Amino acid sequence: MDKKMSCSTLLAIFLVFLLMEAKTVKAQNNNGKKSPYDAAITNYYMLPTSPTGHEQAYCLARGACQNKTLVCPDQCMVRKPVRNRKQKGCFIDCSSRCEVTCKWRRPNCNGYGSLCYDPRFIGGDGVMFYFHGEKGGNFAIVSDETLQINAHFIGTRPQGRTRDFTWVQALSIMFDTHTLVIAAKKVAHWDSNIDALLVKWDGKEIEIPTTGEAEWKANSEEREVVVERTDDTNTVRVTVANLLELNINVRPIGKEEDRIHNYKLPENDAFAHLETQFKFFNLTDFVEGVLGKTYRPDYVSPVKIGVSMPMMGGEDKYKTPNLFSPLCRVCRFQRISSETNYEVSAY
């Protein structure tokens, strides 16, 4: 009897272990979850550049790639192209994939974690949906224990329409005691050679260099923050250590786009807005926000699949008093210091 009970107990423990392993694998496949896979990707140190100009890395992560040297290919010899930032960069992956690939260093509006157009999301579950918000409104895109991202919406409502056309003009990224703002300046007439990107760190506007490494680093004791140009104007990559990475591009609404969609935009406003793709690290299982909740391991999308514009509601749950407020009906972020109220160019 004791042996039978012992076997039953062992079997139960084994089944629980399998379930835990399955949950872990799912978390590893989730872009926002903390996983050994995410940690292994960048677990390397750079070796001296080869005589041919190829960057190379020595992998430290445990597994098949440990102690191996990965060399960037001819098509993208360096991680950060400086002379021509429009080129692809070398992406080093020291996880079990153990590979180097060439990737564009700008947002992919059809990729996981993207926020583009008017505005269209692709969630952490890979499902596409639209969230319209409202002109002049601010909404929590992500709200978790250590991270809050709010978006400021701009828009217009032509006569006869029942809702606004909207786009995301600014993002406020709040973590630790800091706030990083990435915004598109209001532009009357678009010129791609003129920078329409506004970046603020704790309320102060910062300039991102255009020469050398073309990057700005925050003087923060908590974690490293890097804003790097990935094109001469209007395109940057932002990295907040152990929290997130995002690629951002500023773009206008063109005349042909205005005509096709019948936006009826005024002549003196190009409606410059952001195209963004997020990659998150260390999100909890209870993360909230328009985009954030799609990274929950048990999340099931409520939107109708197969329709031309699957809509995600919840404006009442995610609306915040202003761009810098962590307060909404379901928000989870707790600001370490008192709430800030920095100014940002907004409509």
LUMRO-405536 format. One record per atom (N, C-alpha, C, O, CB): x, y, z. Coordinates in steps of 0.1 Angstrom, whole numbers, plus 5000, padded with zeros to 4 digits. Glycine has a CB too. Layout:
N
XYZ;...
***
This chain:
347
500849885000;500050005000;500950135000;500650224993;499150005012;501950125008;502850245009;503550264996;503750374991;503850225020;503950144989;504550154976;503650214966;504150304958;505050024972;502350174966;501450224956;501250374959;501250454949;500050154957;501050414971;500950554975;502150634970;502050744965;500750574989;503350574972;504550634969;504650654954;505050764949;505750554973;504250554946;504250564931;503350674927;503550754917;503950424925;502150674933;501150774929;501650914932;501451004924;499850754937;502250924943;502851054947;503851104937;503951214933;503351054961;504751004933;505851034924;505251074910;505751164904;506750924922;504251004906;503551034893;502951174893;503051244884;502550924890;502351204905;501751344906;502751444905;502551554898;500951354919;503851424912;504951524912;505551534898;505851644894;506051484922;505651424891;506151424877;505251504868;505751584860;506351284872;503951484869;502951554861;503051704864;502951794855;501551504863;503151744877;503251884880;504551944874;504552054869;503251904895;505651864874;506851914869;506751934854;507252034848;508051804871;506051844847;505851864832;505051984829;505352064820;505151734827;503952014838;503152134836;504052254838;503852354830;501952134845;504852254848;505752364850;506752394839;506952504835;506552354864;507252274833;508152284822;507452344810;508052434803;508752154819;506152304808;505452354796;505152504798;505252574788;504152284795;504852544810;504652684812;505952764810;505852874805;504152714827;507052704814;508352774812;508652794798;509152894793;509452694819;508452684790;508652694775;507752794769;508252874761;508352554769;506552804773;505652904768;506153044771;506153134763;504252894773;506653064784;507153194788;508353224780;508653344776;507553194803;509253124776;510453154769;510053194755;510853274748;511353034768;508953144749;508553184736;507753314736;507553374725;507653074730;507453364747;506753494748;507753604749;508653614757;505853504761;507653704739;508553804738;508853884750;509953944752;508153894727;507853894759;507953984770;508353914783;508653984793;506754054773;508453784783;508653714796;510153704799;510953694790;508053584795;510453694811;511853664816;512153524812;511353434817;512053694831;513153494805;513453354802;514953344800;515653434797;512753314789;515453214801;516953194798;517253224784;518353264781;517253044801;516253204775;516553234761;516953384759;517953414752;515353204752;516153474765;516453614763;517753654769;518553734763;515353704770;518153594781;519353624787;520553574779;521653634778;519453564801;520353454772;521453394765;521753474752;522953464747;521053254761;520753534746;521053604733;522153694734;523053704725;519753684729;522253774745;523253884746;524353844756;525153934760;522654014750;524453714759;525453674769;526753644762;527153534759;524953554777;527453754758;528753734751;529653864753;529153964759;528553724736;530853854750;531653974750;532353984736;532653884729;532753974761;532554114732;533054134719;534554114718;535354154727;532754274714;535054044708;536454024705;536854134696;536054214690;536653884698;538154154694;538654254685;538154234671;538054114667;540254264685;537854344664;537354324650;538454264641;539654284643;536954464644;537954174633;538954094624;539554194614;539054304612;538153984617;540754154609;541454234599;540554274587;540754374580;542654164594;539554194584;538654214573;537454314576;536654344568;538054094567;537454354589;536354444593;535154384599;534154454602;536054534582;535154254601;533954184606;534054184621;535054144627;533954034601;532954224628;532854214642;532654074646;531953994639;531754304648;533154034658;533053894663;532853894678;533353984685;534253814658;532053794682;531753784696;532053644702;531953544694;530253814699;532353634714;532653514721;531553484730;531253554740;534053514729;530753374728;529553344735;529853274749;530753194750;528653244727;529153324759;529353284773;528153194778;528353124788;529553394782;527053204771;525853134776;526052984776;526652934767;524653174768;525452924786;525452774787;524652714775;523652774771;524952724800;525152604771;524352534760;525252514748;526552514749;523252614756;524652484737;525352454725;526352564720;527252534712;524452414714;526052684723;526852794718;527952844727;528652934724;525952914715;528052784739;529052824749;530452804743;530752704737;528852744762;531252914745;532652914742;532852914726;533952894722;533352794747;531752944719;531952954704;532153104700;531653194707;530752894697;532853124689;532953264684;532053274672;532153194662;534453284680;531253384672;530353414661;530853534654;531253634660;528953434666;530953524641;531553634632;530453694623;529653614617;532653584624;530253824623;529253884615;529553854600;530653854596;529254034618;528453834592;528653804578;529053924569;528954034574;527453734573;529353894557;529754004548;528654104545;528854214543;530153944534;527354054546;526254144543;525954244554;525354344551;524954054541;526454214566;526354314577;527554284586;527354204596;524954294584;528554354584;529854324591;529954374605;530754334613;530954384583;529054474608;529054534621;527654544627;526654544620;529754674621;527554554640;526254564647;525654704645;524454714644;526454534662;526454804644;525954944643;526555004631;527655074632;526155024655;525954994619;526555064607;526555214609;525555274612;525655034594;527755274608;527855424611;527855504598;527155604597;529155444619;528655454588;528755534576;527355534568;527055634562;529855474567;526655424569;525355414562;524355354571;524255224572;525455344548;523655424579;522755374589;521555304583;520855234591;522355484599;521355324571;520155254564;520455114561;519555034558;519855324551;521755064563;522054934561;521654844573;521354894584;523654914559;521554714571;521154624581;522354614591;523554624587;520754484576;522054584603;523054564613;523254414617;522254334614;522754634626;524354374622;524654234626;523954204639;524254274649;526154214626;523154104640;522454064652;523053934657;523053834650;520954054650;523653934669;524353824674;523453754684;522953814693;525753864681;523253624682;522353544690;523153424696;523453324689;521153494682;523553434709;524253324716;523353224723;523853144731;525253384725;522053224720;521153124726;521452994718;522452974711;519753174725;520552904720;520652774713;520652784698;521052694691;519552674718;520152894693;520152914679;521652934674;521952884663;519353034675;522453004682;523853014679;524053064665;524652994657;524552884681;523653184662;523753234648;523953384648;523653454658;522453194640;524353434636;524353574634;523553604622;523553534612;525853634631;522653704622;521753744611;521853894609;522253964617;520353694615;521353934597;521254074594;519854124596;518954064590;521754094579;519654234603;518354284606;518354434604;519254504607;517854244620;517154484599;516954624598;516854684612;516254614621;515654654590;517454794614;517454854627;516354964628;516655084631;518854914630;515154934624;514055024625;512754934627;512854814626;513955104611;511655004631;510454924635;509954844623;509954884612;509455014640;509454724626;508754634617;507354644620;506854584630;509354484617;506554714612;505154734616;504254604614;503154604618;504554844607;504854504609;504154374608;504754274618;504354154617;504254324594;505554314627;506154224637;505554234651;504754324653;507654264639;505854134659;505354134672;505654264680;506754314678;505854004680;504754314688;504954424696;505054554688;505654654693;506254414703;504354564677;504454684669;503254774671;502154724674;504554654654;503454904669;502355004671;502555104660;503455194661;502455074686;501755104650;501955184638;500555234633;499555194638;502755114627;500655314623;499455364615;498455434624;498855524632;498755244608;497155394623;496155484629;495255414641;494155384638;495155524619;495755384652;496955314654;496655164654;495655114659;497755344667;497555084647;497354944646;498454874654;499554904653;497454894631;497954774662;498854704671;499054554666;498054504660;498354704686;500154494668;500354354668;500854314681;501954354685;501254304656;500054234689;500354204702;501454094704;502054044695;499154154709;501754074717;502753964720;502253824716;503053734716;503053974735;500953814714;500353684709;500353674694;499853574689;498953674715;500753784687;500753784673;499453824666;499353824654;501153644668;498453864674;497153904669;497154054666;497554134674;496053864678;496654084654;496554234650;495254284655;494254224654;496754244635;495254414660;494054484663;494254634663;495354684663;493654434678;493154704662;493154854662;492654904676;491754844681;492354904651;493255014681;492755074693;492755224690;493755284688;493655044705;491555284689;491455424684;491755534694;492255634691;490155444678;491355504707;491555604717;490755724714;489555714710;493055644718;491355844715;490655964711;491656084709;492756074715;489656004722;491356174701;492256294699;492456364712;491556404719;491556384688;493856384714;494256454726;494256374739;494656424750;493356564729;493956244738;493856154749;495256084752;496156084743;492856044747;495456034764;496655964768;496155834774;495255824782;497456044779;496855724769;496455594773;497655504777;498755524771;495755524761;497455414787;498455324791;498655214781;497755124780;498155264805;499855214775;500155104765;500654984773;500354864769;501155154755;501455004783;502054904791;502054954806;502455064808;503454854787;501554874815;501654904829;501954774837;501154684838;500254964834;503154774843;503554664851;504254714864;504254834866;504554574842;504754624872;505254664884;506454764883;506554854891;505754544892;507254744873;508454824872;508554914859;509554974856;509754734872;507454914852;507454984839;506055034835;505054964837;507954894827;505955164831;504755214826;505055294813;506055374812;504055314836;504355264802;504455334789;503155394786;502155324784;504955244778;503055524785;501855594781;502055654767;503155684763;501455704790;500955664760;500955714746;500055834745;498855834750;500555614735;500455944738;499656054736;499156044722;499856034712;500456194738;497756064720;497156044707;496856184701;496356274708;495855964708;497156204689;496656314681;495656264671;495556144669;497856394674;494956364665;493956314656;493056424650;493356544652;493056214662;492156384642;491256484636;489856414634;489856284632;491856534622;488856484633;487456434631;486856514620;486256624623;486656424644;486856474607;486256544597;484756554599;484156464606;486556484583;484156654593;482656674595;481956544590;482156494579;482156794588;480956504598;480156384594;480656254600;479856154599;480156374579;481856254606;482356124611;481956114626;481756214633;483856114610;481755994630;481355964644;482455944654;482255934666;480355854645;483755924648;484855904657;486055974651;486056014639;485155754659;487155994659;488356054655;489255954646;489255834649;489156104667;489956014637;491155944632;492255974642;492456094645;491455994617;493055874646;494055904656;495455834652;495455734645;493555854669;496455904658;497855844656;498555874670;498155964677;498555914644;499655804672;500455814684;501555924682;502355904673;501055684689;501556034689;502456144687;503656134697;504756184694;501756274688;503456074709;504456074719;504355954728;503255904730;504356204728;505455904733;505455794743;506255844755;507255914754;506155674737;505655814767;506355844779;506655714786;505755634789;505455934789;507955684788;508455554793;508955584808;509855654810;509655494785;508155534817;508455554831;508955424838;508455324837;507155604839;510055444845;510655334853;511655384863;512155504862;511455234843;511855314874;512655354885;512155494889;511055514892;514155354881;513155594889;512755734893;512755814880;512755944881;513755784903;512755754868;513055834856;511855824846;511055744847;514255784849;511855924837;510955934826;511655974814;512356074813;509756034830;511455884803;512055914790;510855934781;509955854779;512955794785;510956054774;509856084764;510456084750;511556144747;509256224767;509756014741;510056014727;508856074720;507756014721;510455874721;509056174712;507856244706;508156294692;509356314688;507356354714;507156304684;507256364671;506856514672;505756544677;506356294660;507656604667;507356744667;506256774657;506156704647;508656834664;505456884660;504456924651;505156994639;505957084641;503457024658;504856944627;505556984615;504457034605;503556954602;506456874609;504557154600;503657204590;503757134577;502857084570;503757354588;505057124572;505357064559;506556964561;507557014566;505657164548;506456844557;507356744560;508656754551;508556774539;506756604559;509756744557;511056734550;511856624557;512256644569;511856874550;512156514550;512756394557;514256424561;514856354568;512756274547;514756534556;516156574559;516256654572;517356684577;516756654548;515056694577;515056774590;514456684601;513456614599;514056894588;515156684612;514856594623;513556644630;513556764635;515956584633;512556564631;511256604637;511156524650;510056504656;510056574628;512256464655;512256384667;512556464679;513556544679;513256264665;511756444690;512056514703;512256404713;511456314715;510856604707;513356424721;513756324731;513956404744;514656504744;514956244728;513256364755;513456434768;513756324779;513156214779;512156514772;514756354787;515156274798;514856354811;515456454814;516656234797;513956294819;513556364832;513256514830;513556594838;514656354842;512456544819;511956674817;512856764809;512456874805;511656734829;514156724806;515056804799;515356754785;515556634783;516456824806;515256834775;515456794761;516956754759;517756824764;515056904751;517156644752;518556604750;518756594735;517856574727;518756464756;520056614731;520456604717;521156464715;522056434722;521356724713;520656394704;521256274701;522356304690;522056354680;520256164696;523656274693;524656304683;524456234670;523756134669;526056254688;524956294659;524856244646;526156184641;526256134629;524356344636;527156194649;528556144644;529056044654;528456024665;529556264643;530055974650;530655874659;529655754661;529055704652;531055924672;529455724674;528555614677;527055664676;526155584676;528755564692;526955794675;525555854673;524555804684;523455764681;525055814659;525055814696;524155764707;524355854719;525355914721;524455624710;523355854727;523355924740;523055824751;522155734750;522256034741;523755834762;523655734773;523255814786;523755924789;524955654776;522255764793;521855824805;522855804816;523355694817;520455784809;522955904825;523855894836;522955844848;522555924857;524556024840;522655714848;521655654857;522355544865;523055464860;520455604851;522155554879;522755444887;522055314886;522555214888;522855494901;520655324883;519855204884;520155114872;520254994874;518455244884;520255164860;520355084848;520855164837;520655294837;519055004845;521455104827;521955184815;520755214806;519955124803;523055104808;520755334801;519755374791;520455434779;521255524780;518755484797;520155384767;520855424755;519855464744;518855394742;521755314750;520055584739;519255624727;520155644715;521055724716;518455764730;520055564705;520955564694;520255594681;519255534678;521655424694;520855674673;520355704660;520555584651;521655524650;520955824653;519555534644;519655434634;519455484620;519455404610;518655314637;519355614618;519355684606;519755824609;519755864621;517955684598;520055904599;520556044602;519556124608;519856214616;521056104589;518256104605;517156184611;515956084614;515755994606;516756294602;515256124624;513856064626;513755914630;512655864630;513056094614;514855844632;514855704635;515855674646;517055704645;515155624623;515355614657;516255584668;515955444674;514855394672;516155684680;516955384681;516655264689;516955304703;517955364707;517655144684;515955264712;516055294726;516255164734;515455064732;514855374731;517255154743;517455034751;517455074766;518255164770;518754964747;516555014774;516555034788;516954894794;516154804793;515155084793;518054884800;518654754804;517654674813;517054734822;519954774812;517454554809;516554454816;515154494816;514354434824;517054444830;514754594808;513354634807;512754624793;511754554791;513154764813;513354694784;512854694771;513754744760;514754814764;511554774770;513454714748;514154774737;513054814727;512154744724;515154674730;513254934721;512254974711;512955044699;513855124701;511155054717;512355024687;512755094675;511655194672;510555154671;513154994664;512055314669;511055424667;511455494654;512555534651;510955514678;510355524646;510555604634;509455714634;508255684637;510455514621;509855834630;508855944629;508555954614;509355964606;509456074634;507255964611;506755974597;505556064597;504856074607;506555834591;505256124585;504056214584;502956134577;503056014573;504456334575;501856204576;500756154567;500956224554;500756344553;499356174573;501256144543;501456204530;500156244523;499056194527;502156104521;500256324513;499056374506;498256254499;497056254500;499456474495;498956154494;498256044488;497555964498;496455914496;499255954479;498155944509;497555864520;496355944526;495355874529;498655844532;496456074527;495356154531;494156144521;493056134526;495756304532;494456144508;493456134498;492755994499;491455984498;493956154484;493555884500;492955754499;492055724511;490955664510;494055644499;492455774523;491755744535;490755854539;489955844548;492655724547;490755964531;489856074533;489956134547;488956154554;488456024530;491156154551;491456214565;491056354565;490556404575;492856194569;491156424554;490856564553;491756644562;491156734570;489356594555;493056624562;493956694571;494156844567;494056874555;495256624572;494356934577;494657074573;495957084566;496857004567;494657154586;496057194558;497257214550;498557244558;499657224553;497057324540;498357294570;499457344578;499957234589;500557274598;499157474585;499557114587;499957004596;500156874589;499256824583;498856994608;501456824590;501756694583;501356574592;501556464588;503256694580;500856604604;500556504614;501656404616;501456274614;499256434610;502856454619;503956364622;503656274634;503156324644;505256444624;503956144633;503556054644;504655944644;505555944636;502155994642;504455854654;505455754657;505055614651;503955574652;505755744672;506055544645;505955404643;506955334653;508055374653;506255364628;506455234660;507255184671;507155034671;506054974668;506855244684;508254964674;508154824677;508854794690;510054844692;508854734666;508254724699;508754704713;509254554714;508754464708;507654724723;510254544723;510654414728;510854434743;511554514748;511954364721;510054344751;510054364765;510854244772;510954134767;508654364770;511454274784;512054184792;511554184806;511254294811;513654204792;511354074812;510954064827;509554114830;509354174841;511954134835;508654114821;507254144824;506754044833;507053924833;506454154811;505754084842;505153984851;503953924844;503553964833;504654054864;503353824850;502253754844;500953834845;499953794839;501953614851;501053944852;499854034854;499954164847;499254264851;499554054869;500854174838;501054304831;499754354824;498954274820;502154284820;499554484825;498354544819;498754644808;499954664805;497554614830;497754704802;497954804792;497354754778;497154634777;499354834790;497054844769;496554804756;497354704750;496854604745;496454934747;498654724749;499554624744;500054524754;500254404751;500754694737;500354574766;500954494777;500254364780;500854264781;501154574789;498854374780;498154254784;498254144774;497954024778;496654294786;498654174762;498754064752;499953974754;500153874747;498854124738;500854014764;501953934768;501753844780;502653774785;503154034771;500553844785;500253754796;500253614791;499753584780;498853794802;500753514799;500853384794;499453314792;499353224784;501653294804;498453364799;497053304797;496153394789;494953374789;496453284811;496753494782;495853584775;495253524762;495853454755;496753704770;493953554761;493153514749;492553634743;491753704750;492053404753;492853674731;492453794725;490953794723;490353694718;493153814711;490253904726;488753914724;488353964710;487253964707;488153994735;489354004702;489054074690;488553964680;488953854681;490254154684;487754014670;487253924660;488353904649;488753994642;485953984653;488753774647;489753744638;489153734624;488053684622;490453614641;489753784614;489353774600;488653894595;488453904582;488453664599;488253994603;487654114598;488654214594;489854204599;486654174609;488354314586;489354404581;489954494592;491154524591;488754484570;489154524602;489654614612;489254564626;488254614631;489154764610;489854454631;489554404644;489754514655;490854554657;490254274647;488754544662;488854654672;489054604686;488454504690;487554744671;489854674694;490054654708;489554774715;490054884713;491654624711;488554744724;488054854732;488854874745;489954834745;486554824735;488254934755;488854954767;489455094770;490255104779;489954854769;488955194762;489455324764;489255374778;490155444784;488855424754;488155334784;487855374798;488855314808;489155374818;486455344802;489355194805;490255124815;491655184814;492355184824;490254974812;492055224802;493455254800;493755404799;494955444798;493955194788;492755494800;492955634799;493655684811;493255654822;491655704796;494655774809;495355834821;495155984821;494856044810;496855804820;495256054832;495056194833;495956274824;495556374818;495156244847;497156234822;498156304814;499156204809;499156084813;498756424821;500156254801;501156164795;502056104806;502655994803;501956234785;502156164817;503156124827;502456064840;503156044850;503956244831;501256034839;500555974850;500455824850;500155774839;499156034851;500855754860;500755604861;499355564865;499155444868;501755554870;498355654865;497055624871;496055584859;495855674850;496555734879;495455474860;494255434852;493555334860;493955284870;494755384838;492455284855;491555194862;492255064865;492054994875;490255164855;493155014856;493854884858;495354894859;496054794858;493454794846;495855014859;497355034859;497954974872;497354974883;497655184858;499154924870;499854854881;501154914885;501754884896;500154714877;501655014878;502955074880;502955164893;501955234895;503455154868;503955154901;504055234913;505355324911;506455264912;504155154926;505155444910;506355534908;507155544921;506555564932;505855684904;508455524920;509255534932;509255664939;509155684951;510755484929;509355774930;509355904935;507955964933;507155904927;510455994928;507856094937;506556154935;506256174920;507256184912;506456294942;505056184917;504656194903;505156324896;505156434902;503056194901;505756304885;506356424877;505256474868;504256404865;507556384870;505456594863;504556654853;505356734843;505056854842;503456744861;506256664836;507056734826;506256784815;505256724811;508156644822;506756894809;506056944797;506656874784;507856844784;506157094796;505756854774;506256794761;505356854751;504156884752;506156634761;505956884739;505256934728;504156844724;504456724719;506156974716;502956874725;501856784722;500656864716;500656994717;501356704734;499756804710;498656874704;497456874713;496456934710;498256804690;
***
